Amino acid sequence: MVLISLRRLIVIPFIVLMLFAGGIMYYFSTVTVSNVADGVGLHYIKEVENRVYDRVVDFIAPLNDIVEINRKAFSFRPNQLNDLSNVAGRFYEQAVPYTYMSFISFAAERDGKYIASVRDPFGQTDHHLTSNYLTKPFSLEGFEYDPRQYFGEKITSAPPYDGYDPRKRPFYTDAVKQGDAVWSDVAPYYGYKTLGVGLSAPVYDQQGNLLGVTATSVALIELDKFLKSIELGDNSYAFLAEENGDLIATSKSGELYRTEDGVTTRVSLKTHESKAFQIASKQLVMGAHTLDVDGEHYLYHVHAIVLPHGKKWLIGVLIPQSYYYRLLTEYSNSILLITLGLFISIALIGSLIAHHIGKPIRALNNAAKDSKFESITRLPNPLSPIREIDSLSQGLRVMAHDLSDIMQNLEKKVAQRTSDLKYENEHLLEQSNQDELTGLYNRRGFNVGFDQALLTAQQQSRSIAFVICDIDHFKRVNDLFGHTVGDQALQVVADVLKSQVRQHDIVARYGGEEFALVMVGMSQEEILSRLNKVRQAFLERPVCENHHITMSFGIAYRNDSASHAPQTLITEADEKLYQAKNTGRDKIVA
C-alpha cells in the first residue's frame, strides 16, 4: 500500500472534490434547472395546500364534534330537554372557545321551542342567547347571558322575530329529510358581510322517536383572512371553493358575493374579476395543470378537502413559472459560488494546519500501538502547542494510570446505574397512575387495575362489582366555599372511600367529582353495607361550617363475570348513577 503525507491527504481530496462539485453545480444551474423547476414549484404549492388543508379541517372540525356530542347526549338522556334553559347554558359554554362559532342551537319537534347560543362573527355584539318561547310562543328574541340562570335580561336593541317556527326552516327540514347530519349551503349571513355554513342533525330517542334537531353554524370570514395572510410570491393566488366553483375564500382581495336589487349572487371562479381565476375555473379536476394567462405560464394544482358527511371543498393554488424559475436559478448560482469558495478556503487552510498536527499525531499513534503504558507516559509534556492535541496526550496519560481501576469498578457502576434506572422507572410509572390531589388511582391507573380485576374474577369464577359515585351538588360547594374547600371535599371523599374498602380493592378518582370502586369476591349485601357506612361517615364529617356532602351511587354487580367486558359494567353503573341523581340524589341504586 502506498503511503501519502497528511498534507496531501487533506489538500488533494478537497481539490478534486472542488473541481467535481463545481462541474456538477455548473451542469445543474445551466442544464437541469428547467427539468426540476416544475417539481420545485409543485412542492411549494403542496406546502401551501397543506397549510390551507390543515386550517380548514381544524376550523370545521368543532361543528361536527359539537353536533355529535349534543346529539348523543340528548338521545341517551332526553330528560335534559325538559329544561331548555340548562341546555342553552351548555350551548353557550360550548361556543366560548370558538370565536367564529356563530350558532349552536336546538329545535324541539313536539312544540317547536327553539334555543341557541349566538355570537356576532365580527364581535360587534356580545355573545348571547336566543329563544322563541320565553316571552310568547314563536317570538324569537335575544337575551343576555346570566351565569346563574343562563337567560338574563332581554336584548331590546333588536326587534323580536314573530312567528319563528324552526320546524319550517331549511336546517330543520333538511336534517329530518336526510335522517342524519346534513350541511347547509354556503351562503351570506343575514346582516353581516361574510359567508357562513352550518351543520344540523336530527335527534332521536332510544325508541327512534324524533326529539328535534341540533345545529351549529360558523362564519367563514376567518378562512378568507387566513388565505389573505399567506405570503405568496408575486402574481400567485390561492382559493377555497365549492365543487361547482363558487368561492369560499381567496388570497386575492375582492367580493365573495354581490347583492343587486335585493338579490344576492355568489362570486365563482368563472365570474371573478381575476382572469387567472376565470381560466382556472375550466380546470377543477384534481391534480396538477398548466395555464396560460396573458402570456404568463402558471403551474396550477387542485386538491380536495373531504369534510364529514360527504361535504367536499376544493383548494386551488396558482404559481407563475417565472417566479420559481428565477428563484431556482439565483439559488443555484449562489450555491455554486459559495461551494467553490468554501472548498478553496478549506484546501488552503488544511494545507497550513497539516504540518502542525501531523508530527504529534504520529507520536500519539506510535504510543497507542505500544502494548506498554510506559510509552504513553514518556511522551513529551507538553506534546504540542495545539491545545486539543496536548489535551489528548494528557488524557492518554490519565487513561493509562486509571485503566486498571476503571476495569475493576465498571461492573459495579453498571449494576448501580441499572438499579437507579429501575427505581426511577417504577417511580415514574406510579406517578403516571396516581391522582395528584387525592392520592387515588387516576383514570389511567383505574383502567389498568379494572382490566386486571376483571381478568382475576373471570379466571377464579368470582363475583365483581363496579361502583361509580358522584358528589351531589359539588358545584355548589365550590361556589359557596371556594375551590380550596372543594379540593378538601374531594380529599375527604377519597379518605372515606379508602377506609371502607379492602386493601386490594380499587379506588379511583374517575374524573372531576366522580369516583369509582372495583371489588372482587364480595357479596352485594356487603357492598351495600359498606356504601351505607360511607354515607354515614359523610354525616359525621362535615367539609366546613357544618356543611355535609352527600353522594349518589350506581352499582353494576355480576356473580359470573366471564362474558362481560369492562364497558358493559361501566355503562350499567353510569345509568344507575343517573337514576340515583334523577330520583333525589344521596342514593344507592344497584
C-alpha positions, 0 to 999 in steps of 0.5 A: 500500500502506498503511503501519502503525507497528511498534507496531501491527504487533506489538500488533494481530496478537497481539490478534486472534490472542488473541481467535481462539485463545481462541474456538477453545480455548473451542469445543474444551474445551466442544464437541469434547472428547467427539468426540476423547476416544475417539481420545485414549484409543485412542492411549494404549492403542496406546502401551501395546500397543506397549510390551507388543508390543515386550517380548514379541517381544524376550523370545521372540525368543532361543528361536527364534534359539537353536533355529535356530542349534543346529539348523543347526549340528548338521545341517551338522556332526553330528560335534559330537554325538559329544561331548555334553559340548562341546555342553552347554558351548555350551548353557550359554554360550548361556543366560548372557545370558538370565536367564529362559532356563530350558532349552536342551537336546538329545535324541539319537534313536539312544540317547536321551542327553539334555543341557541347560543349566538355570537356576532362573527365580527364581535360587534355584539356580545355573545348571547342567547336566543329563544322563541318561547320565553316571552310568547310562543314563536317570538324569537328574541335575544337575551343576555347571558346570566351565569346563574340562570343562563337567560338574563335580561332581554336584548331590546336593541333588536326587534323580536322575530314573530312567528319563528317556527324552526320546524319550517326552516331549511336546517330543520327540514333538511336534517329530518329529510336526510335522517342524519347530519346534513350541511347547509349551503354556503351562503351570506349571513343575514346582516353581516358581510361574510359567508357562513355554513352550518351543520344540523342533525336530527335527534332521536330517542332510544325508541327512534322517536324524533326529539328535534334537531341540533345545529351549529353554524360558523362564519367563514370570514376567518378562512378568507383572512387566513388565505389573505395572510399567506405570503405568496410570491408575486402574481400567485393566488390561492382559493377555497371553493365549492365543487361547482366553483363558487368561492369560499375564500381567496388570497386575492382581495375582492367580493365573495358575493354581490347583492343587486336589487335585493338579490344576492349572487355568489362570486365563482371562479368563472365570474371573478374579476381575476382572469387567472381565476376565470381560466382556472375555473375550466380546470377543477379536476384534481391534480396538477395543470398548466395555464396560460394567462396573458402570456404568463405560464402558471403551474396550477394544482387542485386538491380536495378537502373531504369534510364529514358527511360527504361535504367536499371543498376544493383548494386551488393554488396558482404559481407563475413559472417565472417566479420559481424559475428565477428563484431556482436559478439565483439559488443555484448560482449562489450555491455554486459560488459559495461551494467553490469558495468554501472548498478553496478556503478549506484546501488552503487552510488544511494545507497550513494546519497539516504540518502542525498536527501531523508530527504529534499525531504520529507520536500519539499513534506510535504510543497507542500501538505500544502494548506498554503504558510506559510509552504513553507516559514518556511522551513529551509534556507538553506534546504540542502547542495545539491545545486539543492535541496536548489535551489528548496526550494528557488524557492518554496519560490519565487513561493509562494510570486509571485503566486498571481501576476503571476495569475493576469498578465498571461492573459495579457502576453498571449494576448501580446505574441499572438499579437507579434506572429501575427505581426511577422507572417504577417511580415514574410509572406510579406517578403516571397512575396516581391522582395528584390531589387525592392520592387515588388511582387516576383514570389511567391507573383505574383502567389498568387495575379494572382490566386486571380485576376483571381478568382475576374474577373471570379466571377464579369464577368470582363475583365483581362489582363496579361502583361509580359515585358522584358528589351531589351538588359539588358545584355548589360547594365550590361556589359557596366555599371556594375551590380550596374547600372543594379540593378538601371535599374531594380529599375527604371523599377519597379518605372515606372511600379508602377506609371502607374498602379492602386493601386490594380493592380499587379506588379511583378518582374517575374524573372531576367529582366522580369516583369509582370502586372495583371489588372482587369476591364480595357479596352485594349485601356487603357492598351495600353495607359498606356504601351505607357506612360511607354515607354515614361517615359523610354525616359525621364529617362535615367539609366546613361550617357544618356543611355535609356532602352527600353522594349518589351511587350506581352499582353494576354487580355480576356473580359470573363475570366471564362474558362481560367486558369492562364497558358493559359494567361501566355503562350499567353503573353510569345509568344507575348513577343517573337514576340515583341523581334523577330520583333525589340524589344521596342514593344507592341504586344497584 
